[in-house]
Amino acid sequence: MDKLKENISFFAKWAYCYDWPIFGSLRWLQRETLKEIAKEKISRGTKILDAACGTGYNLQWSAAHFPDAQLFGVDLSPAMLARAKKKLRGKNVNLQLASIHHLPFKDGQFDVVVCTSAFHHFPNQLGALQEMKRVLKERGVLLLADEYYFGLKWLLKAIEPGHTKMNSKEEFQERKAEVDNDIL
């Protein structure tokens, strides 16, 4: 089975419990990343994309803190999007089923693209970065955060079938340089 299908299957099984407190480390990473969004000048019409939005935690937070922003979320998992739709009912959020490798948006559409706790699931990490950069405005902000449990990488790879690669801080810097050099 290819990695994208493995991810869809994996998250279909986990969607019902993904918001449980046991996954607190995910929430911590998301909250820290969202604090960075709060530093940006978010105003009426600011477009924010949550790439691999899962159950919509980042979007729920953004809707509460930036009521005038235009919020979008994409995820590969129908089950995760179903949970996000329930969580975000009544909020003005555009959710779409889509792969990070083929975002259904025009070039330069977003002021902010955020992606948390998902990068290690992307089969083509450089391609995913290029795609997020493609939909970002010229002076836009990409906020990318992912877990890196040095000693537990092997365990996470064993229990998450769609897991491809966890990147250290240094490796993230290398990926950033590759994207900046390859597409700018």
N, C-alpha and C positions, 0 to 999 in steps of 0.2 A: 504494500500500500504506500502511496506517496505521502510526503510530509503534510501537505495541505489536507488530504483526506484524514490522516491520522489526527490532525488538530481538530477538524470538525467533529470527528467521533469522540475524541477526548473531552472536548468542551460540552458536547451534548450530554455526556454523563455527569459532568461537574457543575453545570449551570445552576442546578437547584440549590447547591450549597456554597456557591462561590462567594456569597456575601456573608457567610458565617464568621463570627469573631475569630475562629481558629486561623483564618487567613490574615491576621493582623499585620504581618510584615508587608503584605501587599498594600494595605491601606496606609501604612506609614510611608512607604515609598510614593504612593499616589499623593498623599497630603503634602509631602515635601516638594514634589514637582508642581503641584497646584499653587503653592506659595510663590513659585517663580512666575506663574501666570499673573498672579496678583500684583507683581512688580511692573507689569506692562501697562500701558495706557489703554485700558479697555473701555470703549465708549460705544455709543449707539452705532450699530452697523458693523462693529468689529466681528469678523468671522473666525470662529474657532472650530477646528476639526480634531476630534478624538479618534485617532487611528488605532484600530483594534480596541474598541470601546468596551468590550465585554458586557457586563451587566449595567453599565452606565454610571458608575460611581463618579468619575471625573465630570461627566456632563451634569449630573445632579448637583454637584458642588458648584460648577460654573454657572448653572441656571440661578442658583441662590445668590451668588456673589456678583454676577454680571447680567442683570435682567435685561439689559439693552443689547447684549451681544447676540449674534446669530450663531446658533450651536448646531454642529453636525457630528454624527458618529457613524463609523463603519466597523463592521466585524464580519468575520468569515463564518461564524457560528450562528445558525438560525435560533438555537436554544438560548444562547447568550443574549441575542437581540430581543427575543421574546421577553426575557427578564428585564432588560433595559426599558422596553416599551411600557411594561407594568410600572416600573419604578418612576418613569418620567411622564406618566399620564398627566395631562393637563399643562405640561411645560411645552414651550415652543422649541422643540428639538427635532431635527431632520435625521432619522436613522435609516441606514441602508445596509443591505447585505452586500459585501464586497470584499475582495482580496486586497491586502496591502500592496500587492504587486500590480494591481490594475485598478487604481482609484477612479471612481466615476465622476471626476470633476475636471474642470478646465484648468489649464496652466495658470499659476499665479492667482488663485482664488482666495486663499486664506491668509489672515494676519498671523495666526498662531496655529501650529500643528503640535499636538501633544500625543505621546505614545508612552504608556507606562506598563511595565511588567509583561511585555509581549515580545520584545525583540528576539529573545532566544528561541522563539517558535517560528521565525521567518526563514524559510528554506534558502532564499536568495537575499541575504542581508544587505548587500550593496545595492541590489535592485530596489529593495524596500526603501532604503534611504533616498535613492534617486527619485523614487515616485513621491515620497513625502516632500522632498525639495521641489519637485515639479509643480505641485499644487500650492506651494507657499509663495506669497508675494515677494518681490525683490528684497524688501527690508523686513520680511516676516521673521518670526521666531519659531524655531523647532526645539521643542523640549522633549528629550528622549531619556527615559530612565528605565533601567532593567536590573533585576537581581543579579548579584554575583557572589555566590557562596563558595568561596575558594575550596573549602574542604568537602562541600556537599554537592559539587557539580555532578559527580558520578551518580549520586542517589537521585537527584532531580532528573537526570537524563534517563535513568531506569524507570522512574514512575510516570514520566511525561513522554508518551510515545512520539509526539510531534516536536519534541525538543530538538533543536539543531545545534546551537552553539551559544554558550554564555561568554560574554566579552568582558575583559577587565577594563579598568579606566583607560589604560594605555591603548588597548585594542579599539575602544570607542574613539579615541583621538585619531588613530590610524584610519578608521572607517570615515570619520569626518573629513580628513585630508583627502581621501580617495574621492569622496563625493564633490568636495570643493574643486578639486583639480579636474575631475572627469566631466563635470557638466557646467562649469562656469568658465 
